[in-house]
């Protein structure tokens, strides 16, 4: 019995075409997904780089930035106090509290120095500042003894009228030199100046109006 001839298989062809369309769509979707993943990864890398740059910049502007310390006259007490407007003259011993303020993140090691005290333009005393270290982000306070005398003040000065007014105006000047040490690796030479004025109240033998530039 003769076999019947089979007609065209259109449904199969249609099914295969539909499968190829599905595979193409899946491939496109896969490519789009990979592209989004790459973009997301790139965004993460850029964000991390910006974050790292910000951290480095912040570190450079804070920790690594080296500032000049501040050397200041803080307060004082007196003994052996003598002030005579009629002569005019004065002699007194002063225990002065000084301070070295270090705002850096490294220690400030400073050398020996001298603080000079003046009445007008005449030097009336001096005190030795021994070498030491001001710790990071702190103020080192210490005391020095100094004898103040009017021996070098010219006779034509206004000392008599100043003593009669009850106030003796003095200034202190000094230069402190040293090094800032960061992390025991980086060292930078730094210095600071003292330039302060103050008033000694003769009646109470106290200090007032201490101002430093």
MDTraj code that builds the backbone (N, CA, C; nanometers):
import mdtraj as md
import numpy as np

residues = "UNK UNK UNK UNK UNK UNK UNK UNK UNK UNK UNK UNK UNK UNK UNK UNK UNK UNK UNK UNK UNK UNK UNK UNK UNK UNK UNK UNK UNK UNK UNK UNK UNK UNK UNK UNK UNK UNK UNK UNK UNK UNK UNK UNK UNK UNK UNK UNK UNK UNK UNK UNK UNK UNK UNK UNK UNK UNK UNK UNK UNK UNK UNK UNK UNK UNK UNK UNK UNK UNK UNK UNK UNK UNK UNK UNK UNK UNK UNK UNK UNK UNK UNK UNK UNK UNK UNK UNK UNK UNK UNK UNK UNK UNK UNK UNK UNK UNK UNK UNK UNK UNK UNK UNK UNK UNK UNK UNK UNK UNK UNK UNK UNK UNK UNK UNK UNK UNK UNK UNK UNK UNK UNK UNK UNK UNK UNK UNK UNK UNK UNK UNK UNK UNK UNK UNK UNK UNK UNK UNK UNK UNK UNK UNK UNK UNK UNK UNK UNK UNK UNK UNK UNK UNK UNK UNK UNK UNK UNK UNK UNK UNK UNK UNK UNK UNK UNK UNK UNK UNK UNK UNK UNK UNK UNK UNK UNK UNK UNK UNK UNK UNK UNK UNK UNK UNK UNK UNK UNK UNK UNK UNK UNK UNK UNK UNK UNK UNK UNK UNK UNK UNK UNK UNK UNK UNK UNK UNK UNK UNK UNK UNK UNK".split()
xyz = np.array([
    [0.0860, -0.1181, 0.0000],
    [0.0000, 0.0000, 0.0000],
    [0.0893, 0.1227, 0.0000],
    [0.0670, 0.2068, -0.0980],
    [0.1551, 0.3233, -0.1124],
    [0.1361, 0.4202, 0.0029],
    [0.2554, 0.4700, 0.0424],
    [0.2498, 0.5664, 0.1537],
    [0.1958, 0.6976, 0.1038],
    [0.1223, 0.7616, 0.1910],
    [0.0677, 0.8930, 0.1561],
    [0.1771, 0.9981, 0.1625],
    [0.1774, 1.0838, 0.0653],
    [0.2760, 1.1910, 0.0643],
    [0.2453, 1.2919, 0.1762],
    [0.3511, 1.3282, 0.2409],
    [0.3332, 1.4261, 0.3500],
    [0.3426, 1.5669, 0.2951],
    [0.2560, 1.6510, 0.3412],
    [0.2558, 1.7909, 0.2976],
    [0.3606, 1.8734, 0.3710],
    [0.3675, 1.9978, 0.3423],
    [0.4663, 2.0892, 0.4085],
    [0.4438, 2.0961, 0.5592],
    [0.5524, 2.1054, 0.6315],
    [0.5443, 2.1094, 0.7789],
    [0.5541, 2.2530, 0.8262],
    [0.4588, 2.3314, 0.7950],
    [0.4596, 2.4731, 0.8331],
    [0.4602, 2.4980, 0.9826],
    [0.3859, 2.4196, 1.0593],
    [0.3880, 2.4447, 1.2042],
    [0.5272, 2.4310, 1.2639],
    [0.6075, 2.3322, 1.2156],
    [0.7444, 2.3165, 1.2674],
    [0.8287, 2.4383, 1.2351],
    [0.8168, 2.4840, 1.1102],
    [0.8948, 2.6015, 1.0717],
    [0.8582, 2.7209, 1.1581],
    [0.7312, 2.7349, 1.1844],
    [0.6866, 2.8468, 1.2700],
    [0.7404, 2.8323, 1.4099],
    [0.7418, 2.7090, 1.4606],
    [0.7929, 2.6864, 1.5960],
    [0.9410, 2.7177, 1.6045],
    [1.0185, 2.6764, 1.5028],
    [1.1627, 2.7046, 1.5044],
    [1.1902, 2.8538, 1.4960],
    [1.1138, 2.9247, 1.4170],
    [1.1315, 3.0703, 1.4080],
    [1.1015, 3.1380, 1.5387],
    [0.9969, 3.0913, 1.6049],
    [0.9623, 3.1483, 1.7359],
    [1.0716, 3.1213, 1.8377],
    [1.1332, 3.0024, 1.8295],
    [1.2426, 2.9680, 1.9232],
    [1.3620, 3.0581, 1.9021],
    [1.3923, 3.0859, 1.7692],
    [1.5056, 3.1748, 1.7420],
    [1.4793, 3.3154, 1.7939],
    [1.3560, 3.3613, 1.7844],
    [1.3209, 3.4940, 1.8382],
    [1.3392, 3.4970, 1.9888],
    [1.2942, 3.3883, 2.0557],
    [1.3086, 3.3818, 2.2023],
    [1.4547, 3.3811, 2.2426],
    [1.5374, 3.3049, 2.1665],
    [1.6804, 3.3011, 2.1985],
    [1.7450, 3.4375, 2.1782],
    [1.7042, 3.5085, 2.0751],
    [1.7594, 3.6423, 2.0510],
    [1.7212, 3.7400, 2.1602],
    [1.5952, 3.7308, 2.2027],
    [1.5497, 3.8195, 2.3102],
    [1.6228, 3.7899, 2.4401],
    [1.6428, 3.6583, 2.4675],
    [1.7143, 3.6204, 2.5903],
    [1.8585, 3.6674, 2.5868],
    [1.9203, 3.6562, 2.4659],
    [2.0593, 3.7018, 2.4516],
    [2.0695, 3.8524, 2.4728],
    [1.9734, 3.9256, 2.4167],
    [1.9735, 4.0724, 2.4344],
    [1.9524, 4.1098, 2.5801],
    [1.8609, 4.0367, 2.6470],
    [1.8366, 4.0651, 2.7883],
    [1.9598, 4.0346, 2.8725],
    [2.0306, 3.9251, 2.8345],
    [2.1524, 3.8884, 2.9075],
    [2.2605, 3.9947, 2.8900],
    [2.2729, 4.0428, 2.7659],
    [2.3716, 4.1486, 2.7388],
    [2.3383, 4.2754, 2.8174],
    [2.2086, 4.3093, 2.8214],
    [2.1660, 4.4293, 2.8955],
    [2.1937, 4.4137, 3.0443],
    [2.1727, 4.2910, 3.0957],
    [2.1990, 4.2659, 3.2374],
    [2.3477, 4.2787, 3.2690],
    [2.4311, 4.2230, 3.1769],
    [2.5766, 4.2345, 3.1964],
    [2.6209, 4.3801, 3.1889],
    [2.5594, 4.4565, 3.0967],
    [2.5943, 4.5987, 3.0846],
    [2.5598, 4.6752, 3.2127],
    [2.4431, 4.6453, 3.2689],
    [2.4026, 4.7114, 3.3931],
    [2.4958, 4.6750, 3.5080],
    [2.5392, 4.5483, 3.5105],
    [2.6321, 4.5062, 3.6157],
    [2.7653, 4.5781, 3.6030],
    [2.8134, 4.5895, 3.4754],
    [2.9389, 4.6614, 3.4533],
    [2.9269, 4.8075, 3.4943],
    [2.8115, 4.8714, 3.4609],
    [2.7892, 5.0107, 3.4983],
    [2.7850, 5.0270, 3.6495],
    [2.7174, 4.9323, 3.7162],
    [2.7097, 4.9378, 3.8614],
    [2.8478, 4.9212, 3.9234],
    [2.9266, 4.8280, 3.8684],
    [3.0630, 4.8070, 3.9189],
    [3.1481, 4.9316, 3.8983],
    [3.1317, 4.9961, 3.7796],
    [3.2063, 5.1186, 3.7509],
    [3.1683, 5.2301, 3.8465],
    [3.0376, 5.2398, 3.8748],
    [2.9908, 5.3429, 3.9694],
    [3.0507, 5.3199, 4.1080],
    [3.0574, 5.1945, 4.1512],
    [3.1172, 5.1620, 4.2807],
    [3.2652, 5.1996, 4.2835],
    [3.3350, 5.1701, 4.1742],
    [3.4784, 5.2024, 4.1671],
    [3.5005, 5.3530, 4.1737],
    [3.4195, 5.4280, 4.0965],
    [3.4315, 5.5747, 4.0970],
    [3.3988, 5.6310, 4.2347],
    [3.2913, 5.5799, 4.2974],
    [3.2533, 5.6274, 4.4310],
    [3.3623, 5.5988, 4.5331],
    [3.4240, 5.4811, 4.5230],
    [3.5314, 5.4460, 4.6159],
    [3.6528, 5.5358, 4.5942],
    [3.6838, 5.5651, 4.4653],
    [3.7970, 5.6533, 4.4351],
    [3.7722, 5.7939, 4.4898],
    [3.6481, 5.8433, 4.4731],
    [3.6142, 5.9764, 4.5270],
    [3.6236, 5.9771, 4.6787],
    [3.5754, 5.8698, 4.7418],
    [3.5822, 5.8583, 4.8879],
    [3.7271, 5.8568, 4.9350],
    [3.8112, 5.7784, 4.8669],
    [3.9529, 5.7712, 4.9040],
    [4.0212, 5.9061, 4.8862],
    [3.9877, 5.9746, 4.7762],
    [4.0456, 6.1077, 4.7523],
    [4.0034, 6.2051, 4.8623],
    [3.8767, 6.1972, 4.9024],
    [3.8288, 6.2838, 5.0107],
    [3.8999, 6.2565, 5.1415],
    [3.9220, 6.1281, 5.1718],
    [3.9929, 6.0920, 5.2947],
    [4.1363, 6.1439, 5.2923],
    [4.2024, 6.1260, 5.1780],
    [4.3414, 6.1727, 5.1653],
    [4.3479, 6.3244, 5.1773],
    [4.2525, 6.3930, 5.1131],
    [4.2494, 6.5396, 5.1200],
    [4.2233, 6.5866, 5.2619],
    [4.1289, 6.5232, 5.3303],
    [4.0994, 6.5577, 5.4697],
    [4.2216, 6.5325, 5.5584],
    [4.2890, 6.4230, 5.5361],
    [4.4101, 6.3892, 5.6123],
    [4.5180, 6.4939, 5.5891],
    [4.5323, 6.5366, 5.4623],
    [4.6349, 6.6357, 5.4297],
    [4.6042, 6.7720, 5.4902],
    [4.4745, 6.8062, 5.4971],
    [4.4362, 6.9381, 5.5474],
    [4.4279, 6.9448, 5.6995],
    [4.4268, 6.8307, 5.7655],
    [4.4159, 6.8301, 5.9122],
    [4.5413, 6.7727, 5.9765],
    [4.5598, 6.6436, 5.9629],
    [4.6709, 6.5773, 6.0316],
    [4.8060, 6.6243, 5.9793],
    [4.8209, 6.6317, 5.8473],
    [4.9511, 6.6626, 5.7880],
    [4.9800, 6.8117, 5.7794],
    [4.8801, 6.8957, 5.8019],
    [4.9042, 7.0405, 5.7962],
    [4.9749, 7.0855, 5.9234],
    [5.0879, 7.1520, 5.9073],
    [5.1688, 7.1943, 6.0213],
    [5.1497, 7.3441, 6.0443],
    [5.1112, 7.3782, 6.1663],
    [5.0875, 7.5178, 6.2032],
    [5.1928, 7.5645, 6.3028],
    [5.2102, 7.6938, 6.3094],
    [5.3028, 7.7500, 6.4077],
    [5.2430, 7.7382, 6.5482],
    [5.3186, 7.6863, 6.6439],
    [5.2699, 7.6871, 6.7831],
    [5.2581, 7.8315, 6.8329],
    [5.1958, 7.8470, 6.9489],
    [5.1803, 7.9798, 7.0088],
    [5.2508, 7.9815, 7.1439],
    [5.3299, 8.0862, 7.1645],
    [5.4060, 8.1044, 7.2880],
    [5.3497, 8.2269, 7.3576],
    [5.2930, 8.2066, 7.4788],
    [5.2193, 8.3140, 7.5442],
    [5.2563, 8.3289, 7.6918],
    [5.2477, 8.4544, 7.7383],
    [5.2554, 8.4867, 7.8812],
    [5.1149, 8.4684, 7.9372],
    [5.0999, 8.3900, 8.0452],
    [4.9671, 8.3565, 8.0946],
    [4.9313, 8.4316, 8.2232],
    [5.0166, 8.4258, 8.3250],
    [4.9852, 8.4890, 8.4534],
    [5.1142, 8.5032, 8.5341],
    [5.1043, 8.5654, 8.6517],
    [5.2236, 8.5838, 8.7340],
    [5.1856, 8.6161, 8.8776],
    [5.2762, 8.5843, 8.9678],
    [5.2684, 8.6265, 9.1078],
    [5.3992, 8.6964, 9.1429],
    [5.3960, 8.7793, 9.2492],
    [5.5122, 8.8623, 9.2814],
    [5.5557, 8.8418, 9.4272],
    [5.6843, 8.8693, 9.4495],
    [5.7402, 8.8725, 9.5852],
    [5.8539, 8.9749, 9.5859],
    [5.8968, 9.0146, 9.7059],
    [6.0012, 9.1179, 9.7207],
    [5.9672, 9.2409, 9.6365],
    [5.8424, 9.2845, 9.6512],
    [5.7886, 9.3910, 9.5661],
    [5.8207, 9.5276, 9.6256],
    [5.8928, 9.6103, 9.5493],
    [5.9240, 9.7473, 9.5918],
    [5.9043, 9.8417, 9.4747],
    [5.8222, 9.9431, 9.4927],
    [5.7990, 10.0435, 9.3900],
    [5.7892, 10.1803, 9.4574],
    [5.8786, 10.2728, 9.4203],
    [5.8858, 10.4052, 9.4842],
    [5.8696, 10.5130, 9.3774],
    [5.7555, 10.5801, 9.3705],
    [5.7346, 10.6840, 9.2695],
    [5.8290, 10.8021, 9.2845],
    [5.8668, 10.8359, 9.4063],
    [5.9499, 10.9551, 9.4289],
    [6.0895, 10.9388, 9.3712],
    [6.1428, 10.8185, 9.3683],
    [6.2821, 10.7994, 9.3266],
    [6.3067, 10.8279, 9.1791],
    [6.2330, 10.7824, 9.0778],
    [6.1411, 10.6677, 9.0811],
    [6.2185, 10.5372, 9.0542],
    [6.1672, 10.4275, 9.1083],
    [6.2355, 10.2991, 9.0902],
    [6.1426, 10.1845, 9.1290],
    [6.1787, 10.0674, 9.0852],
    [6.1063, 9.9462, 9.1278],
    [6.2013, 9.8263, 9.1226],
    [6.1766, 9.7339, 9.2117],
    [6.2462, 9.6054, 9.2155],
    [6.1455, 9.5000, 9.2609],
    [6.1364, 9.3935, 9.1891],
    [6.0418, 9.2881, 9.2268],
    [6.0836, 9.1561, 9.1626],
    [6.0424, 9.0504, 9.2267],
    [6.0657, 8.9151, 9.1728],
    [5.9317, 8.8604, 9.1265],
    [5.9307, 8.8094, 9.0064],
    [5.8064, 8.7621, 8.9469],
    [5.8178, 8.6137, 8.9100],
    [5.7162, 8.5382, 8.9510],
    [5.7029, 8.3997, 8.9057],
    [5.6002, 8.4002, 8.7931],
    [5.6490, 8.3859, 8.6713],
    [5.5627, 8.3986, 8.5534],
    [5.5253, 8.2611, 8.4998],
    [5.3975, 8.2446, 8.4702],
    [5.3511, 8.1215, 8.4050],
    [5.3430, 8.1456, 8.2551],
    [5.4163, 8.0645, 8.1796],
    [5.4177, 8.0737, 8.0345],
    [5.3495, 7.9503, 7.9760],
    [5.3095, 7.9602, 7.8524],
    [5.2429, 7.8465, 7.7876],
    [5.2831, 7.8337, 7.6423],
    [5.3077, 7.7095, 7.5990],
    [5.3346, 7.6796, 7.4582],
    [5.2178, 7.5956, 7.4078],
    [5.1346, 7.6541, 7.3246],
    [5.0163, 7.5845, 7.2715],
    [5.0504, 7.5225, 7.1366],
    [5.0381, 7.3894, 7.1292],
    [5.0708, 7.3156, 7.0075],
    [4.9428, 7.2529, 6.9524],
    [4.8923, 7.3058, 6.8405],
    [4.7685, 7.2548, 6.7810],
    [4.7941, 7.1481, 6.6754],
    [4.9182, 7.1085, 6.6563],
    [4.9533, 7.0086, 6.5558],
    [4.9288, 6.8670, 6.6079],
    [4.9272, 6.7720, 6.5158],
    [4.9107, 6.6317, 6.5515],
    [5.0446, 6.5640, 6.5799],
    [5.1506, 6.6436, 6.5846],
    [5.2828, 6.5928, 6.6204],
    [5.3425, 6.6742, 6.7331],
    [5.4425, 6.6199, 6.8035],
    [5.5070, 6.6898, 6.9136],
    [5.5865, 6.8102, 6.8624],
    [5.5963, 6.9131, 6.9476],
    [5.6801, 7.0298, 6.9181],
    [5.7958, 7.0306, 7.0176],
    [5.9150, 6.9970, 6.9676],
    [6.0348, 7.0007, 7.0509],
    [6.1055, 7.1333, 7.0276],
    [6.1163, 7.2126, 7.1352],
    [6.1776, 7.3443, 7.1203],
    [6.3083, 7.3543, 7.1983],
    [6.3913, 7.4469, 7.1544],
    [6.5245, 7.4653, 7.2111],
    [6.5206, 7.5650, 7.3280],
    [6.6363, 7.5787, 7.3939],
    [6.6490, 7.6811, 7.4983],
    [6.6215, 7.8186, 7.4389],
    [6.5596, 7.9027, 7.5190],
    [6.5300, 8.0373, 7.4724],
    [6.5326, 8.1335, 7.5912],
    [6.5116, 8.2602, 7.5626],
    [6.5102, 8.3644, 7.6662],
    [6.3905, 8.4556, 7.6449],
    [6.3212, 8.4855, 7.7533],
    [6.2118, 8.5833, 7.7487],
    [6.2644, 8.7148, 7.8059],
    [6.2485, 8.8227, 7.7307],
    [6.2956, 8.9547, 7.7726],
    [6.1751, 9.0400, 7.8134],
    [6.1919, 9.1134, 7.9229],
    [6.0862, 9.2014, 7.9732],
    [6.1318, 9.3467, 7.9595],
    [6.0369, 9.4310, 7.9169],
    [6.0695, 9.5709, 7.8900],
    [5.9697, 9.6645, 7.9575],
    [6.0235, 9.7803, 7.9971],
    [5.9397, 9.8949, 8.0296],
    [5.9700, 9.9982, 7.9218],
    [5.8680, 10.0327, 7.8425],
    [5.8903, 10.1144, 7.7223],
    [5.9950, 10.0420, 7.6360],
    [6.1078, 10.1082, 7.6078],
    [6.2135, 10.0458, 7.5273],
    [6.3305, 9.9976, 7.6112],
    [6.3189, 10.0032, 7.7416],
    [6.4287, 9.9642, 7.8303],
    [6.4070, 9.8235, 7.8845],
    [6.5082, 9.7404, 7.8735],
    [6.4981, 9.6047, 7.9272],
    [6.5081, 9.6083, 8.0792],
    [6.4143, 9.5421, 8.1456],
    [6.4111, 9.5439, 8.2917],
    [6.4307, 9.4038, 8.3514],
    [6.4417, 9.3017, 8.2674],
    [6.4632, 9.1667, 8.3202],
    [6.4606, 9.0630, 8.2091],
    [6.5035, 8.9438, 8.2416],
    [6.5003, 8.8336, 8.1455],
    [6.4905, 8.7007, 8.2203],
    [6.4365, 8.6011, 8.1518],
    [6.4192, 8.4682, 8.2110],
    [6.4566, 8.3623, 8.1083],
    [6.5224, 8.2569, 8.1544],
    [6.5639, 8.1478, 8.0670],
    [6.4508, 8.0455, 8.0547],
    [6.4241, 8.0042, 7.9316],
    [6.3258, 7.8983, 7.9044],
    [6.4030, 7.7732, 7.8633],
    [6.4027, 7.6685, 7.9451],
    [6.4771, 7.5468, 7.9091],
    [6.4077, 7.4686, 7.7981],
    [6.4869, 7.3958, 7.7219],
    [6.4293, 7.3167, 7.6123],
    [6.3362, 7.2090, 7.6687],
    [6.2327, 7.1791, 7.5935],
    [6.1335, 7.0806, 7.6384],
    [6.0489, 7.0398, 7.5179],
    [5.9374, 6.9746, 7.5457],
    [5.8499, 6.9260, 7.4390],
    [5.7043, 6.9552, 7.4736],
    [5.6340, 7.0133, 7.3788],
    [5.4888, 7.0324, 7.3921],
    [5.4213, 6.9197, 7.3151],
    [5.3431, 6.8397, 7.3846],
    [5.2795, 6.7247, 7.3206],
    [5.1781, 6.7663, 7.2152],
    [5.1443, 6.6723, 7.1290],
    [5.0499, 6.6991, 7.0210],
    [4.9142, 6.7408, 7.0770],
    [4.8558, 6.8438, 7.0163],
    [4.7217, 6.8907, 7.0501],
    [4.7072, 6.9242, 7.1977],
    [4.8080, 6.9918, 7.2534],
    [4.8033, 7.0252, 7.3961],
    [4.8821, 7.1531, 7.4206],
    [4.8687, 7.2061, 7.5427],
    [4.9422, 7.3261, 7.5845],
    [5.0347, 7.2906, 7.6997],
    [5.1620, 7.3173, 7.6817],
    [5.2595, 7.2943, 7.7889],
    [5.2706, 7.4220, 7.8719],
    [5.2408, 7.4105, 8.0015],
    [5.2499, 7.5251, 8.0922],
    [5.3682, 7.5057, 8.1860],
    [5.4414, 7.6137, 8.2114],
    [5.5554, 7.6058, 8.3021],
    [5.5831, 7.7440, 8.3614],
    [5.6582, 7.7465, 8.4706],
    [5.6892, 7.8715, 8.5401],
    [5.8373, 7.9052, 8.5303],
    [5.8651, 8.0343, 8.5214],
    [6.0026, 8.0838, 8.5249],
    [6.0098, 8.1974, 8.6265],
    [6.1236, 8.2105, 8.6917],
    [6.1467, 8.3192, 8.7863],
    [6.2281, 8.4285, 8.7183],
    [6.1880, 8.5527, 8.7414],
    [6.2598, 8.6649, 8.6813],
    [6.2620, 8.7815, 8.7788],
    [6.3773, 8.8445, 8.7899],
    [6.3934, 8.9663, 8.8712],
    [6.3791, 9.0876, 8.7802],
    [6.2846, 9.1746, 8.8135],
    [6.2590, 9.2949, 8.7351],
    [6.3109, 9.4162, 8.8109],
    [6.3872, 9.5003, 8.7397],
    [6.4494, 9.6164, 8.8036],
    [6.4482, 9.7356, 8.7095],
    [6.4371, 9.8554, 8.7683],
    [6.4359, 9.9787, 8.6894],
    [6.5759, 10.0362, 8.6696],
    [6.6799, 9.9597, 8.6981],
    [6.8174, 10.0111, 8.6938],
    [6.8558, 10.0650, 8.5564],
    [6.8034, 10.0056, 8.4478],
    [6.8426, 10.0483, 8.3128],
    [6.7488, 10.1509, 8.2509],
    [6.6506, 10.1967, 8.3258],
    [6.5543, 10.2930, 8.2710],
    [6.6120, 10.4342, 8.2819],
    [6.6101, 10.5125, 8.1738],
    [6.6639, 10.6495, 8.1781],
    [6.5891, 10.7359, 8.2797],
    [6.6598, 10.8331, 8.3341],
    [6.6012, 10.9197, 8.4373],
    [6.4926, 11.0118, 8.3816],
    [6.4957, 11.0353, 8.2497],
    [6.3960, 11.1251, 8.1898],
    [6.2712, 11.0501, 8.1410],
    [6.2532, 10.9291, 8.1872],
    [6.1357, 10.8510, 8.1456],
    [6.0127, 10.8947, 8.2250],
    [5.8991, 10.8344, 8.1900],
    [5.7731, 10.8636, 8.2590],
    [5.7485, 10.7651, 8.3731],
    [5.8531, 10.6986, 8.4212],
    [5.8360, 10.5970, 8.5234],
    [5.7716, 10.6531, 8.6502],
    [5.8137, 10.7716, 8.6922],
    [5.7592, 10.8296, 8.8151],
    [5.6095, 10.8498, 8.8069],
    [5.5617, 10.9065, 8.6963],
    [5.4180, 10.9305, 8.6816],
    [5.3416, 10.7996, 8.6684],
    [5.4019, 10.6998, 8.6028],
    [5.3346, 10.5701, 8.5902],
    [5.3207, 10.5021, 8.7258],
    [5.4268, 10.5058, 8.8056],
    [5.4198, 10.4457, 8.9392],
    [5.3192, 10.5207, 9.0271],
    [5.3126, 10.6528, 9.0108],
    [5.2171, 10.7310, 9.0897],
    [5.0735, 10.6981, 9.0507],
    [5.0527, 10.6611, 8.9244],
    [4.9174, 10.6256, 8.8795],
    [4.8744, 10.4905, 8.9344],
    [4.9696, 10.4123, 8.9849],
    [4.9380, 10.2822, 9.0437],
    [4.9499, 10.1645, 8.9486],
    [4.9963, 10.1917, 8.8259],
    [5.0078, 10.0844, 8.7264],
    [5.1449, 10.0893, 8.6589],
    [5.2047, 9.9723, 8.6471],
    [5.3332, 9.9598, 8.5787],
    [5.3114, 9.8719, 8.4554],
    [5.3268, 9.9319, 8.3374],
    [5.3037, 9.8592, 8.2118],
    [5.4336, 9.7959, 8.1630],
    [5.4276, 9.6658, 8.1385],
    [5.5447, 9.5913, 8.0917],
    [5.5105, 9.5162, 7.9634],
    [5.6130, 9.4799, 7.8893],
    [5.5959, 9.3932, 7.7726],
    [5.6958, 9.2783, 7.7816],
    [5.6598, 9.1665, 7.7190],
    [5.7500, 9.0502, 7.7150],
    [5.7668, 9.0073, 7.5699],
    [5.8902, 8.9729, 7.5334],
    [5.9201, 8.9316, 7.3969],
    [6.0143, 8.8124, 7.3987],
    [5.9916, 8.7218, 7.3038],
    [6.0779, 8.6042, 7.2948],
    [6.0585, 8.5368, 7.1594],
    [6.1532, 8.4510, 7.1239],
    [6.1457, 8.3700, 7.0025],
    [6.1779, 8.2258, 7.0390],
    [6.0834, 8.1360, 7.0105],
    [6.0998, 7.9954, 7.0450],
    [6.1163, 7.9164, 6.9152],
    [6.2293, 7.8457, 6.9024],
    [6.2571, 7.7681, 6.7817],
    [6.2545, 7.6193, 6.8138],
    [6.2095, 7.5406, 6.7163],
    [6.2060, 7.3968, 6.7385],
    [6.1632, 7.3221, 6.6148],
    [6.1140, 7.1984, 6.6349],
    [6.0709, 7.1125, 6.5250],
    [5.9385, 7.0449, 6.5601],
    [5.8529, 7.0339, 6.4604],
    [5.7308, 6.9543, 6.4723],
    [5.7621, 6.8143, 6.4196],
    [5.7318, 6.7116, 6.4979],
    [5.7565, 6.5735, 6.4571],
    [5.6232, 6.5015, 6.4404],
    [5.5965, 6.4559, 6.3174],
    [5.4738, 6.3830, 6.2868],
    [5.5047, 6.2349, 6.2667],
    [5.4432, 6.1523, 6.3486],
    [5.4542, 6.0068, 6.3362],
    [5.5985, 5.9577, 6.3408],
    [5.6846, 6.0325, 6.4051],
    [5.8269, 5.9973, 6.4193],
    [5.8977, 5.9801, 6.2854],
    [5.8367, 6.0330, 6.1806],
    [5.8948, 6.0210, 6.0466],
    [5.9195, 6.1587, 5.9866],
    [5.8162, 6.2401, 5.9876],
    [5.8236, 6.3728, 5.9260],
    [5.8625, 6.4767, 6.0297],
    [5.9638, 6.5577, 5.9984],
    [6.0090, 6.6645, 6.0871],
    [6.0113, 6.7951, 6.0099],
    [5.9589, 6.8990, 6.0724],
    [5.9546, 7.0303, 6.0089],
    [5.9956, 7.1373, 6.1100],
    [6.0906, 7.2222, 6.0706],
    [6.1345, 7.3300, 6.1581],
    [6.0248, 7.4357, 6.1700],
    [5.9970, 7.4758, 6.2935],
    [5.8965, 7.5778, 6.3184],
    [5.9422, 7.6674, 6.4328],
    [5.8936, 7.7899, 6.4320],
    [5.9240, 7.8829, 6.5393],
    [5.8018, 7.9646, 6.5747],
    [5.8039, 8.0240, 6.6913],
    [5.6914, 8.1052, 6.7358],
    [5.7425, 8.2228, 6.8172],
    [5.6753, 8.3348, 6.8075],
    [5.7160, 8.4567, 6.8779],
    [5.6196, 8.4879, 6.9917],
    [5.6765, 8.5391, 7.0995],
    [5.5957, 8.5949, 7.2077],
    [5.6025, 8.7467, 7.1983],
    [5.4872, 8.8086, 7.2051],
    [5.4797, 8.9545, 7.2073],
    [5.3578, 8.9926, 7.2905],
    [5.3790, 9.0105, 7.4199],
    [5.2688, 9.0329, 7.5136],
    [5.2872, 9.1631, 7.5903],
    [5.1759, 9.2201, 7.6315],
    [5.1781, 9.3375, 7.7189],
    [5.0946, 9.3081, 7.8428],
    [5.1252, 9.3768, 7.9521],
    [5.0553, 9.3502, 8.0788],
    [5.0686, 9.4708, 8.1711],
    [4.9829, 9.4760, 8.2723],
    [4.9881, 9.5822, 8.3719],
    [5.0051, 9.5211, 8.5101],
    [5.1000, 9.5757, 8.5859],
    [5.1192, 9.5366, 8.7255],
    [5.0468, 9.6382, 8.8129],
    [4.9504, 9.5897, 8.8913],
    [4.8778, 9.6778, 8.9833],
    [4.9610, 9.6887, 9.1107],
    [5.0163, 9.8053, 9.1356],
    [5.1117, 9.8229, 9.2451],
    [5.0456, 9.8037, 9.3822],
    [4.9261, 9.8539, 9.4001],
    [4.8604, 9.8465, 9.5307],
    [4.8342, 9.7022, 9.5726],
    [4.7908, 9.6189, 9.4792],
    [4.7560, 9.4794, 9.5118],
    [4.8657, 9.3805, 9.4733],
    [4.9687, 9.4306, 9.4029],
    [5.0784, 9.3454, 9.3556],
    [5.0237, 9.2280, 9.2735],
    [4.9363, 9.2623, 9.1806],
    [4.8760, 9.1626, 9.0928],
    [4.8900, 9.2057, 8.9486],
    [4.8688, 9.1087, 8.8598],
    [4.8804, 9.1329, 8.7171],
    [4.7415, 9.1400, 8.6548],
    [4.7256, 9.2305, 8.5564],
    [4.5978, 9.2414, 8.4856],
    [4.6221, 9.2801, 8.3406],
    [4.5148, 9.2682, 8.2607],
    [4.5167, 9.3084, 8.1205],
    [4.6331, 9.2479, 8.0414],
    [4.6508, 9.1168, 8.0546],
    [4.7536, 9.0476, 7.9757],
    [4.6994, 9.0279, 7.8346],
    [4.7698, 9.0811, 7.7378],
    [4.7289, 9.0690, 7.5977],
    [4.8483, 9.0286, 7.5137],
    [4.8289, 8.9271, 7.4286],
    [4.9349, 8.8768, 7.3423],
    [4.8911, 8.8825, 7.1972],
    [4.9831, 8.9200, 7.1106],
    [4.9535, 8.9262, 6.9666],
    [4.9842, 8.7919, 6.9021],
])
top = md.Topology()
chain = top.add_chain()
for i, resn in enumerate(residues, 1):
    res = top.add_residue(resn, chain, resSeq=i)
    for name in ("N", "CA", "C"):
        top.add_atom(name, md.element.get_by_symbol(name[0]), res)
traj = md.Trajectory(xyz[None], top)
